[in-house]
Amino acid sequence: TGSLIEQLTTEKYECMVCCEVVRIVAPVWSCQNCYHVFHLNCIKKWARSPASQAEDGNSGWRCPACQNASTQVPKTYTCFCGKVHNPEWNRNEIPHSCGELCGKKRQCLDCPHLCNILCHPGPCPSCPAFVTKTCECGQTSHSVRCGQSTKIHCSNVCGNTLNCGKHSCTQVCHAGKCSPCQLTVQQVCYCGSNFKEVLCGTKEEFSDGFGNFSCQNICGKKLNCGRHNCTQVCHPQPCPLCPRLPQVVYRCPCGQTPLSKLLELGCVERKICTDPIPSCGKTCGKPLSCGSYEFIHTCESLCHEGDCRPCSHTSNIYCRCGFKKKVIFLFLIAAITFMCDKRCNKKRSCGRHKCNEVCCVDTEHKCSLVCGRKLNCGLHRCEEPCHRGSCQTCWQTS
């Protein structure tokens, strides 16, 4: 700024476009990026010339000094701060200035003060004011120049609460968020049979006050009756009521007859969960797992407690090659792969060997043997998989 003022006052500053001296009374234009001063007419001509256009063609024209692109072509002669048009020259003031306070915003992003020196060329000086700033952890305060971009760090321990909400940060005053808590804690599952080590603050599935996660095993806790165990997968919250309590069971095991009707017929009333549930004597009729959507097989036993017996229906199944069949119970179909003992007599892809596989279902019958025939050299044998036609020439050299 001082150098520009001195050269403009003594008329020693040259316009970069015409290379002529910039006179005190000549209208000028100043670039707001590099602060070079040009004759207004020179910069108008330059902005309209093809040589000044930006490379992409849409960003306007380029400053001759710094190549900064601008979209608007200068049209009027203004002072350096831009408040006064066509400023008059005063011997006691800086040439091309209005003589008033600059008032432009400084380049520092966090400085709220406007430039407080007279209208001037070049960049505005740094803000002379002092402000109080706190360090990164917020425990100490320091007086620094306004607009100072450097962060302030003290020597104290941060002490902010970490993501877990239980422990404090032990790092020295630092920028940004505190690192996640690195301490490990032991979590127990809902049923209390399994444990795992996790980082403190790890998101929990759901905490019921006694556990933090499900181990996916059977709960096994004693139910409220004190005689049976919970059969649900490890779960939060209290276990359900015993499913055999007298106040829970209202029907016979097959569900066809209410217990109130059986009591009228002389059945003994149940007092505790271990008392047997009276049977109605009818056929159970519950659907079995062996059935399908078209044909549902039902339990043929009399009304009973517990699981139903396996299905007594049988079915014919064929081996995988379709040569033999046999009769088996329907409940065994899913667990059995029936294979006959017939060996395949078809030729393999090589045309030399038989397939010989038991209960074969292959369509190509690829040969897995090595060819082994002598090559054209008469010294070596073919090491390729068994194949049709002639072998390849020997690749070994001597």
C-alpha positions as CSV (number, residue, x, y, z in Angstrom):
1,T,0.0,0.0,0.0
2,G,2.8,2.4,0.9
3,S,4.7,1.7,-2.3
4,L,1.5,2.3,-4.4
5,I,0.8,5.6,-2.7
6,E,4.4,6.8,-3.2
7,Q,4.5,5.9,-7.0
8,L,1.0,7.3,-7.7
9,T,1.8,10.6,-5.9
10,T,5.2,11.0,-7.7
11,E,3.6,9.8,-11.1
12,K,6.1,7.0,-11.4
13,Y,3.6,4.1,-11.6
14,E,3.1,2.6,-15.1
15,C,-0.1,1.1,-16.6
16,M,0.6,-2.5,-17.5
17,V,-1.6,-2.3,-20.6
18,C,-0.2,0.9,-22.4
19,C,3.1,1.1,-20.4
20,E,2.5,4.8,-19.9
21,V,2.8,6.6,-16.6
22,V,-0.5,7.0,-14.6
23,R,-1.1,10.7,-14.2
24,I,-2.7,12.1,-11.0
25,V,-5.7,13.4,-12.9
26,A,-6.2,10.4,-15.2
27,P,-9.2,8.1,-14.5
28,V,-8.0,4.7,-13.2
29,W,-9.3,1.3,-12.3
30,S,-7.8,-1.0,-9.5
31,C,-8.0,-4.8,-9.5
32,Q,-9.6,-6.0,-6.2
33,N,-7.5,-9.2,-6.3
34,C,-4.0,-8.1,-7.0
35,Y,-4.5,-4.3,-6.5
36,H,-2.7,-3.3,-9.7
37,V,-3.8,0.1,-11.0
38,F,-4.6,0.7,-14.8
39,H,-5.9,3.5,-16.9
40,L,-9.7,3.2,-17.1
41,N,-9.7,3.4,-20.9
42,C,-6.9,0.9,-21.2
43,I,-8.7,-1.7,-19.1
44,K,-11.9,-1.2,-21.1
45,K,-10.1,-1.9,-24.3
46,W,-8.3,-4.9,-22.7
47,A,-11.6,-6.4,-21.3
48,R,-13.2,-6.3,-24.8
49,S,-10.2,-7.8,-26.6
50,P,-10.1,-11.6,-27.5
51,A,-6.8,-12.0,-25.7
52,S,-8.4,-11.2,-22.3
53,Q,-11.2,-13.8,-22.5
54,A,-11.0,-16.7,-20.0
55,E,-10.2,-20.2,-21.3
56,D,-13.7,-21.6,-20.8
57,G,-15.3,-18.6,-22.6
58,N,-18.0,-18.2,-20.0
59,S,-16.1,-16.7,-17.0
60,G,-15.6,-13.2,-18.5
61,W,-12.2,-11.5,-19.0
62,R,-8.9,-11.9,-17.2
63,C,-6.9,-9.2,-15.3
64,P,-3.6,-8.5,-17.2
65,A,-1.6,-8.8,-13.9
66,C,-3.1,-11.7,-11.9
67,Q,-5.3,-13.4,-14.5
68,N,-8.3,-13.3,-12.1
69,A,-11.5,-13.6,-14.1
70,S,-14.2,-10.9,-13.9
71,T,-17.6,-10.8,-15.5
72,Q,-18.3,-7.1,-15.5
73,V,-16.3,-4.6,-17.6
74,P,-15.4,-1.4,-15.7
75,K,-17.4,1.6,-16.9
76,T,-17.0,4.4,-14.3
77,Y,-14.1,6.0,-12.5
78,T,-14.4,5.5,-8.7
79,C,-12.1,6.0,-5.7
80,F,-10.3,3.0,-4.3
81,C,-13.0,2.3,-1.6
82,G,-15.8,2.6,-4.3
83,K,-17.9,5.2,-2.5
84,V,-17.3,8.2,-4.7
85,H,-17.5,8.4,-8.5
86,N,-15.1,10.6,-10.4
87,P,-13.2,11.8,-7.3
88,E,-11.5,15.2,-7.6
89,W,-7.8,15.5,-7.0
90,N,-6.7,17.2,-3.8
91,R,-3.1,18.1,-3.2
92,N,-3.3,17.0,0.4
93,E,-4.9,13.6,-0.3
94,I,-3.8,10.4,-1.9
95,P,-4.4,10.5,-5.8
96,H,-7.6,8.9,-7.0
97,S,-9.0,8.6,-3.4
98,C,-12.0,10.3,-1.8
99,G,-10.2,11.3,1.4
100,E,-12.8,9.5,3.6
101,L,-12.4,6.4,5.7
102,C,-12.0,3.3,3.6
103,G,-14.7,1.2,5.5
104,K,-14.2,-2.0,3.5
105,K,-14.4,-5.4,5.2
106,R,-11.1,-7.0,5.9
107,Q,-10.0,-10.3,4.3
108,C,-10.0,-12.1,7.7
109,L,-13.3,-14.0,7.9
110,D,-13.7,-13.7,11.7
111,C,-12.9,-10.0,11.9
112,P,-16.0,-7.9,12.4
113,H,-14.2,-4.5,12.2
114,L,-14.1,-2.4,9.0
115,C,-10.9,-0.8,7.7
116,N,-10.4,2.5,9.6
117,I,-7.7,4.3,7.5
118,L,-8.3,6.8,4.7
119,C,-9.3,5.6,1.2
120,H,-6.2,3.9,-0.1
121,P,-4.9,1.7,-2.9
122,G,-3.7,-1.9,-2.2
123,P,-4.9,-4.3,0.5
124,C,-6.3,-3.1,3.9
125,P,-3.9,-3.5,6.8
126,S,-4.5,-6.1,9.4
127,C,-6.9,-5.2,12.2
128,P,-5.2,-3.4,15.1
129,A,-7.9,-4.3,17.6
130,F,-7.3,-7.0,20.3
131,V,-10.0,-9.5,21.3
132,T,-10.3,-12.2,23.9
133,K,-10.3,-15.8,22.6
134,T,-10.7,-19.0,24.5
135,C,-8.5,-22.1,23.9
136,E,-9.8,-25.2,22.2
137,C,-11.0,-26.8,25.4
138,G,-12.6,-23.6,26.7
139,Q,-10.8,-23.5,30.0
140,T,-8.5,-20.5,29.5
141,S,-8.8,-17.1,27.7
142,H,-6.1,-15.1,25.9
143,S,-5.9,-11.6,24.4
144,V,-4.9,-11.8,20.7
145,R,-5.0,-9.6,17.6
146,C,-8.4,-9.6,15.9
147,G,-8.5,-11.8,12.8
148,Q,-5.7,-14.1,14.0
149,S,-6.5,-17.4,12.4
150,T,-4.3,-19.6,14.6
151,K,-6.0,-21.7,17.2
152,I,-5.1,-21.3,20.9
153,H,-4.0,-24.3,22.8
154,C,-3.4,-24.4,26.6
155,S,-1.5,-27.1,28.5
156,N,-4.5,-28.3,30.5
157,V,-6.2,-31.7,30.1
158,C,-9.3,-31.4,28.0
159,G,-11.7,-33.1,30.5
160,N,-14.8,-33.0,28.3
161,T,-17.2,-35.9,28.6
162,L,-16.6,-38.6,26.0
163,N,-19.2,-40.3,23.7
164,C,-19.9,-42.9,26.4
165,G,-21.2,-40.3,28.8
166,K,-19.2,-41.8,31.7
167,H,-15.6,-41.0,31.2
168,S,-13.7,-37.7,30.5
169,C,-11.1,-36.9,27.7
170,T,-7.5,-37.3,29.0
171,Q,-5.9,-35.5,26.0
172,V,-4.2,-32.1,26.3
173,C,-6.3,-29.2,24.9
174,H,-7.0,-30.1,21.3
175,A,-9.1,-29.1,18.3
176,G,-12.2,-30.8,17.0
177,K,-14.2,-33.5,18.7
178,C,-12.8,-35.7,21.4
179,S,-11.8,-39.3,20.3
180,P,-14.2,-42.1,21.2
181,C,-13.7,-43.7,24.6
182,Q,-11.2,-46.6,24.2
183,L,-11.9,-48.3,27.6
184,T,-13.5,-51.8,27.4
185,V,-16.4,-52.9,29.5
186,Q,-18.1,-56.2,29.9
187,Q,-21.7,-56.7,28.8
188,V,-23.9,-59.5,29.8
189,C,-26.8,-61.0,27.8
190,Y,-30.4,-60.8,28.9
191,C,-30.4,-64.4,30.2
192,G,-27.1,-63.9,32.0
193,S,-25.3,-66.9,30.5
194,N,-22.9,-65.1,28.0
195,F,-20.6,-62.1,28.3
196,K,-18.7,-60.0,25.7
197,E,-16.0,-57.3,25.8
198,V,-17.0,-54.0,24.0
199,L,-15.7,-50.5,23.8
200,C,-17.3,-48.2,26.3
201,G,-20.0,-46.2,24.6
202,T,-20.8,-48.9,22.0
203,K,-24.4,-48.7,21.0
204,E,-26.5,-51.3,22.9
205,E,-29.4,-53.2,21.4
206,F,-31.6,-52.5,24.4
207,S,-30.8,-52.5,28.1
208,D,-33.4,-53.8,30.5
209,G,-31.3,-53.1,33.6
210,F,-30.0,-56.7,33.8
211,G,-28.6,-57.3,30.3
212,N,-27.5,-55.5,27.1
213,F,-27.8,-58.0,24.2
214,S,-29.3,-61.2,23.1
215,C,-27.0,-64.3,22.8
216,Q,-29.6,-66.1,20.6
217,N,-29.7,-69.1,22.9
218,I,-32.7,-70.5,24.8
219,C,-33.4,-68.3,27.9
220,G,-33.8,-71.2,30.4
221,K,-34.8,-69.0,33.3
222,K,-37.3,-70.4,35.8
223,L,-40.8,-69.2,35.1
224,N,-43.1,-67.7,37.7
225,C,-44.5,-71.2,38.5
226,G,-41.1,-72.3,39.7
227,R,-41.3,-75.7,38.0
228,H,-40.7,-75.0,34.3
229,N,-38.1,-73.1,32.3
230,C,-38.5,-70.3,29.7
231,T,-38.2,-71.7,26.2
232,Q,-38.0,-68.4,24.3
233,V,-34.7,-67.1,22.7
234,C,-32.7,-64.9,25.1
235,H,-34.9,-61.8,25.5
236,P,-35.2,-58.6,27.5
237,Q,-38.0,-57.9,30.0
238,P,-39.5,-60.5,32.3
239,C,-40.3,-64.0,31.0
240,P,-43.9,-64.8,30.1
241,L,-46.3,-66.7,32.3
242,C,-46.0,-70.5,32.4
243,P,-48.1,-71.8,29.4
244,R,-49.4,-74.7,31.6
245,L,-50.9,-72.6,34.5
246,P,-54.5,-73.5,35.2
247,Q,-55.6,-69.9,34.6
248,V,-53.9,-69.9,31.2
249,V,-55.1,-73.2,29.7
250,Y,-58.8,-73.2,28.8
251,R,-58.9,-76.1,26.3
252,C,-57.8,-79.7,25.9
253,P,-54.4,-80.4,24.2
254,C,-55.9,-80.7,20.7
255,G,-57.9,-77.5,21.2
256,Q,-61.3,-78.9,20.2
257,T,-63.0,-79.0,23.6
258,P,-63.1,-76.4,26.4
259,L,-62.0,-77.7,29.8
260,S,-65.2,-76.4,31.4
261,K,-67.1,-78.9,29.4
262,L,-64.7,-81.7,30.4
263,L,-65.2,-80.7,34.1
264,E,-68.9,-81.2,33.7
265,L,-68.2,-84.7,32.4
266,G,-66.3,-85.6,35.5
267,C,-62.7,-84.7,34.8
268,V,-60.5,-83.6,37.7
269,E,-59.9,-79.8,38.0
270,R,-56.3,-78.7,37.6
271,K,-54.7,-77.0,40.6
272,I,-51.1,-76.5,39.5
273,C,-49.1,-76.4,36.2
274,T,-47.8,-79.9,36.6
275,D,-51.2,-81.5,36.7
276,P,-52.0,-83.2,33.4
277,I,-54.3,-81.4,30.9
278,P,-57.5,-83.6,30.5
279,S,-57.9,-85.2,27.0
280,C,-61.1,-85.0,25.2
281,G,-60.6,-88.5,23.6
282,K,-61.1,-87.2,20.0
283,T,-58.6,-87.6,17.2
284,C,-55.9,-84.9,17.5
285,G,-56.2,-83.6,13.9
286,K,-53.3,-81.1,14.1
287,P,-51.6,-80.6,10.7
288,L,-48.2,-82.4,10.3
289,S,-45.1,-80.9,8.7
290,C,-44.9,-83.5,6.0
291,G,-48.0,-82.3,4.2
292,S,-48.3,-79.7,1.3
293,Y,-50.8,-77.1,0.3
294,E,-52.8,-79.6,-1.7
295,F,-52.7,-82.5,0.7
296,I,-52.5,-81.7,4.4
297,H,-51.7,-84.7,6.6
298,T,-53.1,-84.6,10.2
299,C,-52.2,-86.4,13.4
300,E,-54.2,-89.6,13.8
301,S,-53.5,-90.1,17.5
302,L,-56.0,-89.4,20.2
303,C,-55.9,-85.9,21.9
304,H,-52.5,-85.8,23.6
305,E,-50.0,-83.4,25.1
306,G,-46.6,-82.8,23.6
307,D,-45.4,-83.2,20.0
308,C,-47.4,-85.3,17.5
309,R,-46.0,-88.6,16.3
310,P,-44.3,-88.8,12.9
311,C,-46.7,-89.1,9.9
312,S,-47.6,-92.8,9.2
313,H,-48.3,-92.2,5.5
314,T,-45.8,-93.6,3.0
315,S,-44.8,-92.6,-0.5
316,N,-42.8,-94.0,-3.4
317,I,-39.6,-92.2,-4.2
318,Y,-37.2,-92.8,-7.1
319,C,-33.5,-92.8,-7.0
320,R,-31.8,-89.8,-8.7
321,C,-31.2,-91.6,-12.0
322,G,-34.8,-92.9,-12.0
323,F,-33.8,-96.6,-12.2
324,K,-35.2,-97.9,-8.9
325,K,-37.9,-96.8,-6.4
326,K,-38.8,-97.6,-2.8
327,V,-41.4,-96.9,-0.2
328,I,-40.6,-94.7,2.8
329,F,-42.4,-92.7,5.4
330,L,-43.3,-89.1,4.4
331,F,-41.5,-87.6,7.4
332,L,-38.2,-89.0,6.2
333,I,-38.4,-87.7,2.6
334,A,-36.5,-84.4,3.4
335,A,-33.7,-86.3,5.2
336,I,-33.0,-89.0,2.6
337,T,-31.3,-88.9,-0.8
338,F,-32.1,-92.2,-2.4
339,M,-29.3,-93.6,-4.7
340,C,-29.4,-97.0,-6.4
341,D,-26.4,-99.3,-7.0
342,K,-26.6,-99.3,-10.8
343,R,-23.3,-98.3,-12.5
344,C,-23.4,-96.1,-15.6
345,N,-22.2,-97.9,-18.8
346,K,-22.0,-94.9,-21.0
347,K,-18.7,-93.8,-22.6
348,R,-17.0,-90.7,-21.2
349,S,-16.1,-87.7,-23.4
350,C,-12.8,-89.2,-24.3
351,G,-14.5,-92.2,-26.0
352,R,-12.0,-94.7,-24.4
353,H,-13.4,-95.2,-20.8
354,K,-16.7,-96.0,-19.3
355,C,-18.4,-93.6,-16.8
356,N,-18.8,-96.4,-14.1
357,E,-20.5,-93.9,-11.7
358,V,-23.2,-95.2,-9.2
359,C,-26.7,-93.8,-9.9
360,C,-25.2,-91.4,-12.5
361,V,-27.1,-88.2,-13.5
362,D,-24.4,-86.6,-15.6
363,T,-25.1,-85.5,-19.2
364,E,-21.5,-84.9,-20.5
365,H,-19.6,-87.7,-18.6
366,K,-16.3,-85.9,-18.6
367,C,-13.2,-88.1,-18.2
368,S,-11.0,-87.2,-15.2
369,L,-8.1,-89.5,-16.1
370,V,-4.8,-88.5,-17.6
371,C,-4.3,-89.3,-21.3
372,G,-0.9,-91.1,-20.9
373,R,-0.3,-91.9,-24.6
374,K,3.1,-91.5,-26.1
375,L,3.7,-88.2,-28.0
376,N,5.2,-87.9,-31.5
377,C,8.7,-87.7,-30.0
378,G,8.4,-91.3,-28.8
379,L,10.0,-90.3,-25.4
380,H,7.3,-88.5,-23.4
381,R,3.7,-89.2,-22.6
382,C,0.7,-86.8,-22.9
383,E,-0.1,-85.2,-19.6
384,E,-3.4,-83.6,-20.7
385,P,-6.8,-84.9,-19.5
386,C,-8.0,-87.9,-21.5
387,H,-9.3,-86.6,-24.8
388,R,-10.4,-87.6,-28.3
389,G,-8.2,-87.4,-31.4
390,S,-4.4,-86.9,-31.7
391,C,-2.3,-85.6,-28.8
392,Q,-0.5,-82.2,-29.2
393,T,3.2,-82.1,-30.3
394,C,5.8,-82.5,-27.5
395,W,6.8,-79.2,-26.1
396,Q,10.0,-80.4,-24.5
397,T,13.3,-79.6,-26.3
398,S,16.7,-81.4,-26.3
